[in-house]
Amino acid sequence: GYVSDTSSQAPKNIAGTVIYDPYPYFKKMAEDTQAGKFQPAKLYSFGMPEGGVKLELNPSYSVAEIPADVKAEVEKVEQQITDGSFKVPYVATGKGGS
């Protein structure tokens, strides 16, 4: 899944969804506006450490199908991303998304 929880669309196939939370974006834009620093077209970027992205595992699939050691590793890496000890590499794609 991607952007919002899509588990209900394929509950036996979607292990998890990357959830985007717009709140940090809107909060920062409001703060910038209030401080007189808002800039149209400014790029705001919030990942896991800032609360803009999270992984939501599908309880209908993940609980039963993903081995406990794999779930534990996922949780460990999520924590490392959040605390900054693991940097997710940026992988640029070529034309056509490949």
N, CA, C and O atoms as CSV, one atom per row, in Angstrom:
chain,resi,resn,atom,element,x,y,z
A,1,GLY,N,N,0.814,-1.187,0.000
A,1,GLY,CA,C,0.000,0.000,0.000
A,1,GLY,C,C,0.854,1.245,0.000
A,1,GLY,O,O,2.052,1.182,0.279
A,2,TYR,N,N,0.248,2.380,-0.311
A,2,TYR,CA,C,0.996,3.616,-0.444
A,2,TYR,C,C,0.103,4.815,-0.169
A,2,TYR,O,O,-1.012,4.883,-0.688
A,3,VAL,N,N,0.560,5.740,0.620
A,3,VAL,CA,C,-0.044,7.023,0.975
A,3,VAL,C,C,-1.061,6.907,2.112
A,3,VAL,O,O,-0.918,7.587,3.128
A,4,SER,N,N,-2.072,6.069,1.964
A,4,SER,CA,C,-3.016,5.850,3.058
A,4,SER,C,C,-3.230,4.350,3.178
A,4,SER,O,O,-2.834,3.591,2.294
A,5,ASP,N,N,-3.851,3.921,4.263
A,5,ASP,CA,C,-4.013,2.495,4.502
A,5,ASP,C,C,-4.911,1.870,3.437
A,5,ASP,O,O,-6.099,2.179,3.349
A,6,THR,N,N,-4.331,1.000,2.644
A,6,THR,CA,C,-5.070,0.333,1.574
A,6,THR,C,C,-5.288,-1.145,1.884
A,6,THR,O,O,-5.653,-1.916,0.996
A,7,SER,N,N,-5.071,-1.541,3.116
A,7,SER,CA,C,-5.172,-2.947,3.504
A,7,SER,C,C,-6.519,-3.562,3.175
A,7,SER,O,O,-6.587,-4.730,2.794
A,8,SER,N,N,-7.580,-2.804,3.313
A,8,SER,CA,C,-8.918,-3.349,3.073
A,8,SER,C,C,-9.142,-3.709,1.605
A,8,SER,O,O,-10.022,-4.511,1.290
A,9,GLN,N,N,-8.354,-3.123,0.712
A,9,GLN,CA,C,-8.520,-3.400,-0.716
A,9,GLN,C,C,-7.984,-4.778,-1.101
A,9,GLN,O,O,-8.449,-5.376,-2.072
A,10,ALA,N,N,-7.024,-5.273,-0.356
A,10,ALA,CA,C,-6.457,-6.608,-0.613
A,10,ALA,C,C,-5.908,-7.143,0.707
A,10,ALA,O,O,-4.695,-7.286,0.860
A,11,PRO,N,N,-6.787,-7.436,1.655
A,11,PRO,CA,C,-6.338,-7.774,3.009
A,11,PRO,C,C,-5.428,-8.988,3.106
A,11,PRO,O,O,-4.680,-9.118,4.075
A,12,LYS,N,N,-5.474,-9.870,2.133
A,12,LYS,CA,C,-4.615,-11.055,2.187
A,12,LYS,C,C,-3.340,-10.893,1.373
A,12,LYS,O,O,-2.539,-11.824,1.280
A,13,ASN,N,N,-3.144,-9.708,0.778
A,13,ASN,CA,C,-1.977,-9.476,-0.067
A,13,ASN,C,C,-1.112,-8.295,0.352
A,13,ASN,O,O,0.077,-8.265,0.035
A,14,ILE,N,N,-1.671,-7.342,1.045
A,14,ILE,CA,C,-0.916,-6.150,1.427
A,14,ILE,C,C,-0.337,-6.357,2.820
A,14,ILE,O,O,-1.070,-6.448,3.805
A,15,ALA,N,N,0.987,-6.430,2.885
A,15,ALA,CA,C,1.661,-6.624,4.164
A,15,ALA,C,C,1.633,-5.357,5.006
A,15,ALA,O,O,1.509,-5.415,6.230
A,16,GLY,N,N,1.747,-4.226,4.351
A,16,GLY,CA,C,1.754,-2.962,5.066
A,16,GLY,C,C,1.644,-1.803,4.106
A,16,GLY,O,O,1.715,-1.973,2.889
A,17,THR,N,N,1.470,-0.626,4.665
A,17,THR,CA,C,1.276,0.577,3.869
A,17,THR,C,C,2.180,1.683,4.390
A,17,THR,O,O,2.324,1.860,5.600
A,18,VAL,N,N,2.784,2.421,3.477
A,18,VAL,CA,C,3.512,3.622,3.850
A,18,VAL,C,C,2.464,4.730,3.952
A,18,VAL,O,O,1.815,5.089,2.969
A,19,ILE,N,N,2.318,5.257,5.156
A,19,ILE,CA,C,1.305,6.282,5.433
A,19,ILE,C,C,1.981,7.651,5.455
A,19,ILE,O,O,2.994,7.841,6.129
A,20,TYR,N,N,1.423,8.590,4.724
A,20,TYR,CA,C,1.901,9.967,4.745
A,20,TYR,C,C,0.967,10.791,5.616
A,20,TYR,O,O,-0.249,10.783,5.422
A,21,ASP,N,N,1.544,11.499,6.576
A,21,ASP,CA,C,0.766,12.353,7.470
A,21,ASP,C,C,1.028,13.810,7.088
A,21,ASP,O,O,2.145,14.297,7.263
A,22,PRO,N,N,0.024,14.508,6.573
A,22,PRO,CA,C,0.244,15.887,6.145
A,22,PRO,C,C,0.354,16.886,7.295
A,22,PRO,O,O,0.735,18.035,7.069
A,23,TYR,N,N,0.029,16.474,8.528
A,23,TYR,CA,C,0.020,17.419,9.652
A,23,TYR,C,C,1.344,18.176,9.815
A,23,TYR,O,O,1.313,19.400,9.945
A,24,PRO,N,N,2.516,17.502,9.814
A,24,PRO,CA,C,3.757,18.276,9.981
A,24,PRO,C,C,3.965,19.329,8.901
A,24,PRO,O,O,4.519,20.394,9.170
A,25,TYR,N,N,3.524,19.038,7.683
A,25,TYR,CA,C,3.652,20.000,6.587
A,25,TYR,C,C,2.789,21.235,6.851
A,25,TYR,O,O,3.257,22.371,6.765
A,26,PHE,N,N,1.512,20.984,7.177
A,26,PHE,CA,C,0.594,22.092,7.414
A,26,PHE,C,C,1.007,22.898,8.643
A,26,PHE,O,O,0.903,24.125,8.651
A,27,LYS,N,N,1.472,22.212,9.669
A,27,LYS,CA,C,1.903,22.906,10.883
A,27,LYS,C,C,3.077,23.836,10.571
A,27,LYS,O,O,3.081,24.996,10.984
A,28,LYS,N,N,4.067,23.328,9.846
A,28,LYS,CA,C,5.230,24.149,9.522
A,28,LYS,C,C,4.852,25.309,8.610
A,28,LYS,O,O,5.358,26.419,8.777
A,29,MET,N,N,3.970,25.062,7.652
A,29,MET,CA,C,3.518,26.155,6.786
A,29,MET,C,C,2.796,27.227,7.593
A,29,MET,O,O,2.994,28.419,7.360
A,30,ALA,N,N,1.970,26.813,8.531
A,30,ALA,CA,C,1.255,27.777,9.381
A,30,ALA,C,C,2.237,28.550,10.252
A,30,ALA,O,O,2.099,29.762,10.421
A,31,GLU,N,N,3.230,27.850,10.809
A,31,GLU,CA,C,4.244,28.528,11.623
A,31,GLU,C,C,5.034,29.527,10.788
A,31,GLU,O,O,5.300,30.646,11.226
A,32,ASP,N,N,5.408,29.106,9.572
A,32,ASP,CA,C,6.141,30.019,8.692
A,32,ASP,C,C,5.294,31.236,8.330
A,32,ASP,O,O,5.796,32.359,8.289
A,33,THR,N,N,4.013,31.008,8.070
A,33,THR,CA,C,3.107,32.111,7.730
A,33,THR,C,C,2.979,33.068,8.902
A,33,THR,O,O,3.064,34.285,8.737
A,34,GLN,N,N,2.772,32.505,10.095
A,34,GLN,CA,C,2.622,33.330,11.292
A,34,GLN,C,C,3.894,34.151,11.556
A,34,GLN,O,O,3.813,35.289,12.019
A,35,ALA,N,N,5.055,33.576,11.264
A,35,ALA,CA,C,6.328,34.271,11.488
A,35,ALA,C,C,6.725,35.169,10.320
A,35,ALA,O,O,7.782,35.799,10.351
A,36,GLY,N,N,5.870,35.230,9.279
A,36,GLY,CA,C,6.179,36.058,8.118
A,36,GLY,C,C,7.256,35.462,7.230
A,36,GLY,O,O,7.888,36.182,6.458
A,37,LYS,N,N,7.477,34.143,7.328
A,37,LYS,CA,C,8.540,33.484,6.565
A,37,LYS,C,C,8.013,32.529,5.491
A,37,LYS,O,O,8.796,31.824,4.854
A,38,PHE,N,N,6.704,32.501,5.289
A,38,PHE,CA,C,6.162,31.565,4.299
A,38,PHE,C,C,6.623,31.964,2.906
A,38,PHE,O,O,6.604,33.141,2.545
A,39,GLN,N,N,7.042,30.958,2.119
A,39,GLN,CA,C,7.479,31.188,0.743
A,39,GLN,C,C,6.677,30.267,-0.173
A,39,GLN,O,O,6.757,29.047,-0.032
A,40,PRO,N,N,5.911,30.821,-1.103
A,40,PRO,CA,C,5.194,29.962,-2.050
A,40,PRO,C,C,6.171,29.051,-2.787
A,40,PRO,O,O,7.283,29.459,-3.122
A,41,ALA,N,N,5.755,27.842,-3.029
A,41,ALA,CA,C,6.524,26.819,-3.752
A,41,ALA,C,C,7.733,26.301,-2.976
A,41,ALA,O,O,8.555,25.576,-3.538
A,42,LYS,N,N,7.858,26.657,-1.698
A,42,LYS,CA,C,8.934,26.117,-0.877
A,42,LYS,C,C,8.704,24.618,-0.704
A,42,LYS,O,O,7.573,24.180,-0.489
A,43,LEU,N,N,9.769,23.839,-0.797
A,43,LEU,CA,C,9.677,22.395,-0.624
A,43,LEU,C,C,9.807,22.053,0.852
A,43,LEU,O,O,10.820,22.361,1.481
A,44,TYR,N,N,8.785,21.418,1.399
A,44,TYR,CA,C,8.823,20.914,2.763
A,44,TYR,C,C,8.978,19.403,2.676
A,44,TYR,O,O,8.292,18.751,1.888
A,45,SER,N,N,9.859,18.853,3.467
A,45,SER,CA,C,10.098,17.420,3.423
A,45,SER,C,C,10.152,16.863,4.837
A,45,SER,O,O,11.001,17.258,5.636
A,46,PHE,N,N,9.247,15.948,5.141
A,46,PHE,CA,C,9.188,15.341,6.463
A,46,PHE,C,C,9.130,13.826,6.315
A,46,PHE,O,O,8.201,13.289,5.712
A,47,GLY,N,N,10.110,13.153,6.860
A,47,GLY,CA,C,10.150,11.697,6.820
A,47,GLY,C,C,9.741,11.093,8.149
A,47,GLY,O,O,9.041,11.726,8.940
A,48,MET,N,N,10.174,9.881,8.388
A,48,MET,CA,C,9.856,9.197,9.642
A,48,MET,C,C,10.312,9.973,10.879
A,48,MET,O,O,9.545,10.099,11.834
A,49,PRO,N,N,11.535,10.493,10.884
A,49,PRO,CA,C,11.977,11.199,12.091
A,49,PRO,C,C,11.095,12.398,12.460
A,49,PRO,O,O,10.956,12.729,13.638
A,50,GLU,N,N,10.503,13.042,11.457
A,50,GLU,CA,C,9.677,14.232,11.704
A,50,GLU,C,C,8.190,13.907,11.801
A,50,GLU,O,O,7.378,14.812,11.995
A,51,GLY,N,N,7.820,12.646,11.672
A,51,GLY,CA,C,6.419,12.257,11.778
A,51,GLY,C,C,5.618,12.382,10.497
A,51,GLY,O,O,4.394,12.259,10.526
A,52,GLY,N,N,6.274,12.621,9.382
A,52,GLY,CA,C,5.559,12.771,8.121
A,52,GLY,C,C,5.263,11.464,7.410
A,52,GLY,O,O,4.433,11.417,6.502
A,53,VAL,N,N,5.953,10.390,7.829
A,53,VAL,CA,C,5.795,9.085,7.193
A,53,VAL,C,C,5.863,8.011,8.267
A,53,VAL,O,O,6.646,8.106,9.212
A,54,LYS,N,N,5.035,6.990,8.108
A,54,LYS,CA,C,5.132,5.831,8.998
A,54,LYS,C,C,4.725,4.578,8.228
A,54,LYS,O,O,4.070,4.648,7.188
A,55,LEU,N,N,5.123,3.453,8.759
A,55,LEU,CA,C,4.744,2.175,8.173
A,55,LEU,C,C,3.631,1.584,9.024
A,55,LEU,O,O,3.787,1.413,10.233
A,56,GLU,N,N,2.517,1.275,8.393
A,56,GLU,CA,C,1.367,0.675,9.072
A,56,GLU,C,C,1.238,-0.764,8.568
A,56,GLU,O,O,0.873,-0.996,7.415
A,57,LEU,N,N,1.541,-1.725,9.444
A,57,LEU,CA,C,1.403,-3.125,9.052
A,57,LEU,C,C,-0.062,-3.521,9.046
A,57,LEU,O,O,-0.843,-3.058,9.878
A,58,ASN,N,N,-0.426,-4.367,8.120
A,58,ASN,CA,C,-1.801,-4.849,7.979
A,58,ASN,C,C,-2.029,-5.971,8.993
A,58,ASN,O,O,-1.451,-7.047,8.839
A,59,PRO,N,N,-2.840,-5.760,10.009
A,59,PRO,CA,C,-3.033,-6.805,11.022
A,59,PRO,C,C,-3.670,-8.073,10.461
A,59,PRO,O,O,-3.456,-9.155,11.009
A,60,SER,N,N,-4.435,-7.969,9.397
A,60,SER,CA,C,-5.054,-9.153,8.803
A,60,SER,C,C,-4.031,-10.030,8.089
A,60,SER,O,O,-4.244,-11.231,7.926
A,61,TYR,N,N,-2.929,-9.432,7.665
A,61,TYR,CA,C,-1.905,-10.171,6.938
A,61,TYR,C,C,-0.642,-10.311,7.783
A,61,TYR,O,O,-0.155,-11.416,8.023
A,62,SER,N,N,-0.133,-9.192,8.218
A,62,SER,CA,C,1.174,-9.150,8.849
A,62,SER,C,C,1.264,-9.973,10.119
A,62,SER,O,O,2.260,-10.661,10.345
A,63,VAL,N,N,0.249,-9.911,10.939
A,63,VAL,CA,C,0.293,-10.615,12.215
A,63,VAL,C,C,0.444,-12.114,11.994
A,63,VAL,O,O,1.192,-12.779,12.711
A,64,ALA,N,N,-0.257,-12.639,11.016
A,64,ALA,CA,C,-0.235,-14.082,10.776
A,64,ALA,C,C,0.874,-14.521,9.829
A,64,ALA,O,O,1.406,-15.619,9.990
A,65,GLU,N,N,1.236,-13.712,8.859
A,65,GLU,CA,C,2.117,-14.160,7.782
A,65,GLU,C,C,3.581,-13.751,7.914
A,65,GLU,O,O,4.456,-14.464,7.422
A,66,ILE,N,N,3.865,-12.649,8.550
A,66,ILE,CA,C,5.256,-12.196,8.656
A,66,ILE,C,C,5.861,-12.817,9.914
A,66,ILE,O,O,5.321,-12.645,11.007
A,67,PRO,N,N,6.972,-13.533,9.771
A,67,PRO,CA,C,7.605,-14.146,10.938
A,67,PRO,C,C,7.993,-13.103,11.985
A,67,PRO,O,O,8.330,-11.968,11.650
A,68,ALA,N,N,7.942,-13.498,13.240
A,68,ALA,CA,C,8.220,-12.584,14.348
A,68,ALA,C,C,9.605,-11.953,14.238
A,68,ALA,O,O,9.770,-10.773,14.549
A,69,ASP,N,N,10.605,-12.723,13.799
A,69,ASP,CA,C,11.949,-12.159,13.701
A,69,ASP,C,C,12.040,-11.087,12.611
A,69,ASP,O,O,12.806,-10.131,12.736
A,70,VAL,N,N,11.258,-11.250,11.547
A,70,VAL,CA,C,11.227,-10.247,10.483
A,70,VAL,C,C,10.527,-8.984,10.988
A,70,VAL,O,O,11.001,-7.874,10.745
A,71,LYS,N,N,9.394,-9.151,11.695
A,71,LYS,CA,C,8.703,-7.979,12.259
A,71,LYS,C,C,9.605,-7.246,13.245
A,71,LYS,O,O,9.624,-6.016,13.277
A,72,ALA,N,N,10.346,-7.992,14.041
A,72,ALA,CA,C,11.259,-7.371,15.000
A,72,ALA,C,C,12.336,-6.570,14.277
A,72,ALA,O,O,12.705,-5.485,14.727
A,73,GLU,N,N,12.845,-7.091,13.160
A,73,GLU,CA,C,13.858,-6.372,12.379
A,73,GLU,C,C,13.262,-5.103,11.761
A,73,GLU,O,O,13.914,-4.059,11.733
A,74,VAL,N,N,12.034,-5.195,11.270
A,74,VAL,CA,C,11.352,-4.020,10.715
A,74,VAL,C,C,11.224,-2.949,11.792
A,74,VAL,O,O,11.523,-1.780,11.544
A,75,GLU,N,N,10.784,-3.336,12.981
A,75,GLU,CA,C,10.632,-2.374,14.085
A,75,GLU,C,C,11.977,-1.770,14.470
A,75,GLU,O,O,12.065,-0.580,14.774
A,76,LYS,N,N,13.033,-2.597,14.454
A,76,LYS,CA,C,14.380,-2.105,14.781
A,76,LYS,C,C,14.823,-1.050,13.769
A,76,LYS,O,O,15.332,0.004,14.150
A,77,VAL,N,N,14.631,-1.333,12.485
A,77,VAL,CA,C,15.042,-0.387,11.444
A,77,VAL,C,C,14.191,0.882,11.500
A,77,VAL,O,O,14.708,1.982,11.306
A,78,GLU,N,N,12.885,0.737,11.765
A,78,GLU,CA,C,12.030,1.925,11.926
A,78,GLU,C,C,12.578,2.821,13.033
A,78,GLU,O,O,12.652,4.039,12.866
A,79,GLN,N,N,12.960,2.229,14.158
A,79,GLN,CA,C,13.508,3.007,15.274
A,79,GLN,C,C,14.819,3.667,14.870
A,79,GLN,O,O,15.070,4.820,15.219
A,80,GLN,N,N,15.656,2.938,14.137
A,80,GLN,CA,C,16.926,3.515,13.689
A,80,GLN,C,C,16.709,4.665,12.707
A,80,GLN,O,O,17.447,5.649,12.734
A,81,ILE,N,N,15.715,4.548,11.853
A,81,ILE,CA,C,15.386,5.650,10.940
A,81,ILE,C,C,14.924,6.848,11.742
A,81,ILE,O,O,15.344,7.977,11.488
A,82,THR,N,N,14.060,6.601,12.708
A,82,THR,CA,C,13.504,7.679,13.526
A,82,THR,C,C,14.577,8.382,14.352
A,82,THR,O,O,14.563,9.607,14.481
A,83,ASP,N,N,15.511,7.604,14.914
A,83,ASP,CA,C,16.532,8.245,15.752
A,83,ASP,C,C,17.739,8.736,14.948
A,83,ASP,O,O,18.663,9.325,15.509
A,84,GLY,N,N,17.728,8.493,13.639
A,84,GLY,CA,C,18.773,9.015,12.775
A,84,GLY,C,C,19.999,8.126,12.632
A,84,GLY,O,O,20.940,8.494,11.928
A,85,SER,N,N,20.013,6.956,13.286
A,85,SER,CA,C,21.186,6.090,13.186
A,85,SER,C,C,21.210,5.271,11.895
A,85,SER,O,O,22.232,4.668,11.565
A,86,PHE,N,N,20.094,5.246,11.164
A,86,PHE,CA,C,20.042,4.593,9.854
A,86,PHE,C,C,19.504,5.600,8.854
A,86,PHE,O,O,18.417,6.148,9.039
A,87,LYS,N,N,20.257,5.841,7.806
A,87,LYS,CA,C,19.831,6.764,6.758
A,87,LYS,C,C,19.308,5.950,5.579
A,87,LYS,O,O,20.023,5.111,5.033
A,88,VAL,N,N,18.082,6.196,5.197
A,88,VAL,CA,C,17.493,5.502,4.059
A,88,VAL,C,C,18.130,6.054,2.798
A,88,VAL,O,O,18.084,7.261,2.560
A,89,PRO,N,N,18.731,5.182,1.976
A,89,PRO,CA,C,19.368,5.690,0.764
A,89,PRO,C,C,18.339,6.167,-0.250
A,89,PRO,O,O,17.278,5.564,-0.415
A,90,TYR,N,N,18.667,7.243,-0.914
A,90,TYR,CA,C,17.813,7.758,-1.980
A,90,TYR,C,C,18.224,7.073,-3.270
A,90,TYR,O,O,19.388,7.126,-3.668
A,91,VAL,N,N,17.278,6.437,-3.914
A,91,VAL,CA,C,17.567,5.751,-5.168
A,91,VAL,C,C,16.795,6.468,-6.279
A,91,VAL,O,O,15.571,6.371,-6.363
A,92,ALA,N,N,17.521,7.180,-7.118
A,92,ALA,CA,C,16.889,7.894,-8.223
A,92,ALA,C,C,16.553,6.895,-9.318
A,92,ALA,O,O,17.313,5.965,-9.587
A,93,THR,N,N,15.422,7.099,-9.934
A,93,THR,CA,C,15.034,6.231,-11.041
A,93,THR,C,C,15.271,6.964,-12.354
A,93,THR,O,O,15.290,8.194,-12.406
A,94,GLY,N,N,15.450,6.190,-13.402
A,94,GLY,CA,C,15.642,6.779,-14.731
A,94,GLY,C,C,14.331,7.147,-15.361
A,94,GLY,O,O,13.288,7.077,-14.711
A,95,LYS,N,N,14.361,7.529,-16.585
A,95,LYS,CA,C,13.138,7.876,-17.313
A,95,LYS,C,C,12.224,6.674,-17.373
A,95,LYS,O,O,12.681,5.541,-17.526
A,96,GLY,N,N,10.961,6.916,-17.255
A,96,GLY,CA,C,9.981,5.843,-17.315
A,96,GLY,C,C,9.846,5.099,-16.000
A,96,GLY,O,O,9.172,4.070,-15.948
A,97,GLY,N,N,10.467,5.590,-14.936
A,97,GLY,CA,C,10.326,4.984,-13.630
A,97,GLY,C,C,11.107,3.699,-13.445
A,97,GLY,O,O,10.830,2.938,-12.518
A,98,SER,N,N,12.077,3.443,-14.308
A,98,SER,CA,C,12.837,2.205,-14.133
A,98,SER,C,C,14.275,2.494,-13.758
A,98,SER,O,O,15.062,1.566,-13.571
